[in-house]
Amino acid sequence: MVTNDLNGKPFQLKFVRAAQMQLFTNAVCDPPLGSTTVVPYGETVKFTVLLESSRSFPEQPWEATLWHNGHENREWRELCLEETQTATGPLSVGSNKRASVYRRFFSIDLPNPPNLQDPVQFTLKYRIASSNSWNWVNENSTLTDGELYFQPEKPPTELTSYLKDCSPDFSVHSVPSESPNAQVWSITTTVKAAAGETSGWTNTSLGIPRSFTRWFALVRIWSPWLAPRHGKGKFQPQEDAILCSFLRWDGLHLVLLAVSGIDDVLTVFKPDGHGNVIVSSRNDSPKESQTRIVAAVAPRFESANAAVMYYARKLVRGDKYLSNELKAEMKTAVENDVRAEWMDNWYDGLTYCTWNALGQDLNEDKIYYALDILKQNNIRITNLIIDDNWQSLDANGEHQFNRGWTDFEANKEGFPHGLKHTIKNIRDKHPNIQHIAVWHAIAGYWGGVSPYGSIAKKYRTIAVRKERSLIPAETVTMVDADDIDRMYNDFYKFLLSCGVDSVKTDAQFALDLLADAPDRRRFIKAYQDAWTINSLRYFSIKAISCMSQVPQILFHTQLPDNKPRIMVRNSDDFFPGIPSSHPWHIFVNAHNSLLTSHLNIVPDWDMFQTSHPYSSFHAAGRCVSGGPIYITDEPGQHNLDLIAQMTARTIQGKTIILRPSVIGKTVGIYTGYEEERLLKVGTFTGGVGGTGILAVFNVSERRLSELVNLNAFPGVESGEEYVVRTHTTGEVTHSMALNSETPVISLEVEIKGYEILSAYPLLILPTPENSIPDSLATKVAVLGLLGKMTGAAAVVRSETRLEENGRLRIELALKALGTLGIYVSTLHERSVEDDVLVMISEKVVPMHTVKIAGQAPVLEVDVEAAWDEMGLEAGWSNEIRVLVLV
């Protein structure tokens, strides 16, 4: 059979049937099907639809129709989509590697429904020409209808409009909001006093959230860690929650926060099986106390979320438990002792951790060997973490959870010459290592303190009863709360004398496992305060808190902003041998950051290995997290290309990570793990005019196709134009704005796949003649370092202007070396030889280090090669000053 395509050319195929062609068509929609989209008051909805049909068939005309119930009486009707005919269509990322298809984009503005109080459901149908039958998109996929929620002009102002049947035992007060467009309420009730060793418990119903469609919660997945849970309809998480959010039919967000750590009270949310939110409080004090809940409603989740966190910070007043002497010392430390170079090295230096790399049978020779291999591979780490199993312990041969800490000094089997000897050897041989941390548990070790060691002889100890958990013993020996400050002071003084200048303090959840109320009220705050002040006293900001997502610690230690930020582990561990754990790990961290980004901490997404089936997946997550990057590679098992994508070399020879200035977190608050949607993690770098970064991860078990709208990027503003660049392919979109005809990017992401998209605001330079259309004006954006996952974060500052002679002048400073990219829309009309001059530190760079990219109008300057070839030296500055004239 011979037929013709749209251009009239013969196309040979044994048979062609419209139904067959439609069966192999992929339809993708924005706003998405199978999901919810909130429409701010006064805004309209623009639909964009992509139809992809196989090139195995002749190209044919297509029709697409939106089918929706945004009419009187919620009647379903169709709305014909219009095919876009622009010469510069949306970017299809990596199209050269994707299946060979024809791509057609359709769009339409949806008229606002007559009743904005009701959600609008929609779906799609499409066909080849008007003579064939329609194909419904959900017939060939698992996608359900999409939903639109239209926000009201004025939200209700009473909490009863958002919660039904709230117990009269609660006292509810409206309080001022420090977050825009948010309403906030303080909700309190009395919690019973402890009786002897038994804590007091009170359960009170907060009622049923009204008119909601989806909920999200951060729950205590087990004692040390938080994790997200999602649902539709009835509120029924299986674990205790500390933060809950409800998306309502009117597009408003109701956020509830359970505050702990005040007056020895722990509070969580529980379901009751009937949809009620039950507030459950545990009081360890012998006096009655208060349960404290904060509620907020706002048009944006982040506004409501920020509102409850800001008010909670007012409640906890983190320094109220410290003595005046310790308050004064902390204030002095904050003002004088946090050195900028420590912050740069500790937060932004590449770190190596021994845990997964060297195993639990740790000794100094293994550490020396691993560091030598790193050096041979030119991997210049800044920080080293000597993890578990360096300490002196009792019960040799027993499981680690049954062993107790005996002495400050390292164990003689693995470190025969002592800890100081090991640290000195490391520093002598590897001067690039600025900071060395050692691991220890909050109570000394997993099994606490040995009752027979030198520590038990020097400090008062006590056997405390604990709840059964990961640590099986019913009782454990701990340094008494009255002596723990002295113990930490002596221990950290010893570590500092050995050359150790930082710590990773793990197993902090052990404090919450204490079973008896008197022990809980004596130990939890005493241990936290002793650890906080002594780590600050001896190590400044260089401390890592781990397994500490315990409500009392979150609010008492990590929320107050009266001290410098420290790193806090943001989720359970990286488990290299469990394949299913890796997408879940990224998903959990992205959601936990919704809470932890408001704490006075730097969230730490944990170490990972660069030679691993999910290594790039993890690397992308760490780069957009806004936190540190640790690698735990087995010696010699290093992916050097991946490390280069995460890091850059400074002019002082240090290796740094390019950390965005905003903590990365999910932008899909209510999208569950099982919904087969791309996980989108948003962050931002720079100040006004900075770059919005959106990383997408396929956490499902099949390939996913989606349209990513420009409005998903953090920091993108109306009235501005942007170009978006992809990390893995280096493709650059045409200029687009929020009101463009098709402000989307087409993505197809494989299993284990990811992409990082960076949205750069364009500076549109004035043209000499007003008659020149805006589309022909010169548009410029500094892209940062190309080939780096978050290369925009390498730009310290930039200034672009048009000189009187019409020459484009771009001055910028970089924090590290690499290939600089600058987008200039008219660049393809120019040549490097005739029209471009680049200078570094006022010296002209070699011409071969400058080129114009083939695909997009991007000027590429190999600053690293130029710096080395020209023999430039750092001098007093840490920055690389670059001048570009076009």
Beta strands, then each sheet from edge to edge (+ up, - down):
strand 1: 2-4
strand 2: 10-12
strand 3: 26-30
strand 4: 36-39
strand 5: 45-54
strand 6: 62-68
strand 7: 77-80
strand 8: 82-83
strand 9: 101-110
strand 10: 120-128
strand 11: 135-136
strand 12: 146-150
strand 13: 163-164
strand 14: 171-175
strand 15: 183-191
strand 16: 200-209
strand 17: 212-222
strand 18: 225-232
strand 19: 241-248
strand 20: 253-259
strand 21: 265-271
strand 22: 277-283
strand 23: 289-298
strand 24: 351-353
strand 25: 383-386
strand 26: 391-393
strand 27: 405-410
strand 28: 435-441
strand 29: 461-465
strand 30: 475-479
strand 31: 502-506
strand 32: 543-545
strand 33: 566-569
strand 34: 601-604
strand 35: 630-631
strand 36: 647-649
strand 37: 655-657
strand 38: 665-666
strand 39: 679-685
strand 40: 691-697
strand 41: 704-709
strand 42: 722-726
strand 43: 744-749
strand 44: 754-761
strand 45: 763-764
strand 46: 779-786
strand 47: 795-802
strand 48: 808-814
strand 49: 819-824
strand 50: 837-840
strand 51: 843-844
strand 52: 850-852
strand 53: 858-862
strand 54: 880-885
sheet 1: 1+ 2-
sheet 2: 3+ 5- 9+ 8-
sheet 3: 4+ 12+ 10- 6+ 7-
sheet 4: 4+ 12+ 10- 11+
sheet 5: 13+ 16- 22+ 21-
sheet 6: 14+ 15- 23+ 20- 19+ 17- 18+
sheet 7: 34+ 33+ 32+ 31+ 28+ 25+ 24+ 35+
sheet 8: 26+ 27-
sheet 9: 29+ 30-
sheet 10: 36+ 37-
sheet 11: 38+ 39- 40+ 44- 42+
sheet 12: 41+ 43-
sheet 13: 45+ 46- 49+ 53- 52+
sheet 14: 47+ 48- 54+ 50- 51+
end
